[in-house]
């Protein structure tokens, strides 16, 4: 992939798979996809991959999506939410500030064997890392069949997941 050509990738239009291999490419693709989101974001991650998601630019775009519409839906499933919270991840702080606009849940023990991580935007764009020991991610701005497949897994795991107390604070 020529990361220089990222502006030519349009969510819901560009049907071309490519691979991101390093931290910078992953960050740029994640932000680009999120900038183009209209309503939905679903993330399954170990601990919110700080090298990808814990950037000011990503958090700004996430907040914008959360506040854009009453139909916005942001759901994040984590293997280890405590680790992300203890690290002081920006998205955890944002979720605490925005309350129910960003939902974060801990994967149920029965699903902890899932090694894939992914971000699905508006049910059509996908950034998928099949291995936890590398940043290599398969990206496609328009792959409804793959996005649907991963969303089915997400829905199944979301149902049995629990809100994590480390990711929320009581607002009195």
Backbone torsions as a table, in degrees:
resi	resn	phi	psi	omega
1	UNK	NA	137.0	171.2
2	UNK	-91.6	101.9	-177.6
3	UNK	-58.4	-21.4	177.3
4	UNK	-66.3	-22.4	-178.3
5	UNK	-96.2	13.7	-174.3
6	UNK	-58.7	-31.5	-179.5
7	UNK	-65.0	-15.5	178.4
8	UNK	-84.9	-7.5	179.7
9	UNK	-92.1	115.3	-175.3
10	UNK	-112.1	125.9	179.6
11	UNK	-59.1	126.0	179.0
12	UNK	85.3	-3.1	-179.6
13	UNK	-123.8	-45.9	-175.0
14	UNK	-83.8	110.8	-176.5
15	UNK	-104.7	73.3	-179.0
16	UNK	-143.0	122.2	179.2
17	UNK	-86.4	140.5	174.6
18	UNK	-144.7	171.9	-177.1
19	UNK	-118.8	132.5	170.5
20	UNK	-94.5	137.4	-176.1
21	UNK	-118.2	-17.1	-177.1
22	UNK	-131.6	177.3	-176.4
23	UNK	-57.9	-48.3	-176.3
24	UNK	-63.5	-44.8	179.3
25	UNK	-63.3	-43.3	178.4
26	UNK	-60.4	-44.2	179.1
27	UNK	-61.6	-46.8	-177.2
28	UNK	-64.6	-42.3	179.7
29	UNK	-67.0	-43.7	-179.9
30	UNK	-59.8	-44.0	179.1
31	UNK	-66.7	-44.7	-179.1
32	UNK	-59.6	-45.0	-180.0
33	UNK	-65.3	-43.3	-178.8
34	UNK	-66.7	-36.0	177.2
35	UNK	-59.6	-31.6	-176.6
36	UNK	-91.4	-5.4	-179.0
37	UNK	-64.0	143.3	175.5
38	UNK	-101.6	-44.4	-173.4
39	UNK	-138.1	-38.2	-166.9
40	UNK	-122.7	142.4	173.1
41	UNK	-141.2	128.8	176.3
42	UNK	-129.0	128.3	-180.0
43	UNK	-127.8	133.3	168.8
44	UNK	-118.5	121.4	-173.2
45	UNK	-148.6	162.3	176.0
46	UNK	-70.8	-59.1	-177.8
47	UNK	-143.9	36.5	-180.0
48	UNK	66.3	32.0	173.6
49	UNK	19.7	80.7	-174.7
50	UNK	-57.2	-31.4	-179.4
51	UNK	-68.8	-16.3	179.3
52	UNK	-106.0	-50.6	-169.4
53	UNK	-98.7	-13.7	-176.0
54	UNK	-96.2	60.1	176.9
55	UNK	-124.3	153.6	179.4
56	UNK	-59.9	-42.9	-177.9
57	UNK	-63.5	-43.2	179.5
58	UNK	-65.5	-45.7	-178.5
59	UNK	-63.8	-38.0	176.4
60	UNK	-61.3	-43.7	179.4
61	UNK	-67.6	-36.5	178.5
62	UNK	-64.6	-44.4	178.4
63	UNK	-62.7	-42.0	178.6
64	UNK	-60.4	-43.7	178.0
65	UNK	-63.1	-44.5	-178.1
66	UNK	-60.3	-37.2	-175.7
67	UNK	-93.0	-7.0	-173.2
68	UNK	-62.8	-42.7	-171.8
69	UNK	-153.5	155.2	174.9
70	UNK	-70.6	-10.8	178.0
71	UNK	-92.5	-3.1	178.3
72	UNK	-63.3	142.8	178.6
73	UNK	-141.2	120.1	178.2
74	UNK	-123.8	118.9	-179.8
75	UNK	-128.1	133.8	-178.9
76	UNK	-129.8	126.0	176.3
77	UNK	-109.0	129.3	-177.4
78	UNK	-126.7	140.6	171.4
79	UNK	-68.8	-41.4	-173.4
80	UNK	-135.2	74.1	-179.4
81	UNK	-65.1	-30.1	179.5
82	UNK	-60.4	-40.9	179.4
83	UNK	-63.5	-43.7	179.0
84	UNK	-64.3	-41.8	-179.5
85	UNK	-66.7	-43.4	-179.5
86	UNK	-65.4	-31.8	179.0
87	UNK	-72.9	-16.2	-178.7
88	UNK	79.6	35.4	-178.1
89	UNK	-56.1	135.2	-178.0
90	UNK	-59.6	-36.2	-179.5
91	UNK	-68.0	-34.6	176.8
92	UNK	-64.0	-44.8	177.3
93	UNK	-60.8	-42.5	179.3
94	UNK	-63.6	-44.0	178.9
95	UNK	-61.5	-38.3	178.1
96	UNK	-65.5	-38.5	-178.5
97	UNK	-73.0	-37.3	-175.4
98	UNK	-94.5	-2.1	176.6
99	UNK	61.4	-128.5	-172.1
100	UNK	-73.1	-3.5	179.2
101	UNK	-69.9	-24.1	175.1
102	UNK	-126.1	116.7	-178.9
103	UNK	-101.5	128.9	178.1
104	UNK	-124.7	130.6	179.2
105	UNK	-131.2	154.3	175.8
106	UNK	-93.0	133.2	177.4
107	UNK	-59.3	139.8	174.4
108	UNK	-67.6	151.7	-177.7
109	UNK	-53.2	-37.1	-177.5
110	UNK	-63.8	-21.4	-178.8
111	UNK	-104.7	3.6	-176.4
112	UNK	-66.9	-12.1	179.8
113	UNK	-79.1	-9.3	178.4
114	UNK	-67.4	120.1	-178.1
115	UNK	-98.8	-17.8	179.4
116	UNK	-68.4	146.5	169.9
117	UNK	-125.5	148.6	-178.5
118	UNK	-159.8	160.2	172.7
119	UNK	-127.3	127.2	177.9
120	UNK	-119.1	127.2	-177.2
121	UNK	-113.5	124.5	178.4
122	UNK	51.9	27.9	176.6
123	UNK	66.6	17.2	-177.3
124	UNK	-139.1	-36.1	179.1
125	UNK	-94.2	139.6	-176.6
126	UNK	-139.2	139.6	172.4
127	UNK	-125.6	112.1	-170.0
128	UNK	-125.6	125.2	173.7
129	UNK	-111.0	111.3	-177.9
130	UNK	-78.8	-14.6	-176.8
131	UNK	-129.3	135.7	-177.4
132	UNK	-79.1	-15.2	-175.7
133	UNK	-92.8	10.6	179.3
134	UNK	-147.1	155.3	176.6
135	UNK	-89.5	0.4	-179.8
136	UNK	-60.8	120.2	-178.0
137	UNK	-128.2	136.3	173.6
138	UNK	-86.6	131.6	-175.1
139	UNK	-127.6	138.4	172.6
140	UNK	-150.5	126.5	-178.8
141	UNK	-80.6	-9.1	176.8
142	UNK	-151.8	89.1	175.8
143	UNK	-142.6	76.7	-176.7
144	UNK	-58.6	-41.7	179.9
145	UNK	-60.8	-45.6	179.4
146	UNK	-68.6	-41.6	178.8
147	UNK	-60.5	-40.7	179.4
148	UNK	-64.0	-41.8	179.0
149	UNK	-60.3	-47.1	-179.2
150	UNK	-71.8	-32.3	176.7
151	UNK	-66.6	-33.7	176.8
152	UNK	-63.1	-42.7	176.1
153	UNK	-63.8	-43.6	-180.0
154	UNK	-58.5	-48.5	-179.2
155	UNK	-59.9	-43.3	-179.8
156	UNK	-61.5	-42.4	-178.6
157	UNK	-78.9	-30.3	179.8
158	UNK	-62.7	-40.5	-177.3
159	UNK	-59.4	-39.6	-177.6
160	UNK	-93.1	-3.2	-180.0
161	UNK	-79.8	157.1	-178.8
162	UNK	-118.3	142.4	172.5
163	UNK	-57.6	140.8	-176.8
164	UNK	-101.8	126.2	-177.5
165	UNK	-63.0	-24.1	179.3
166	UNK	-69.6	-16.9	-175.1
167	UNK	-101.5	0.8	-178.7
168	UNK	-134.9	157.8	172.2
169	UNK	-134.3	151.2	178.6
170	UNK	-75.4	128.5	176.0
171	UNK	-104.6	115.1	-176.6
172	UNK	-102.1	NA	NA
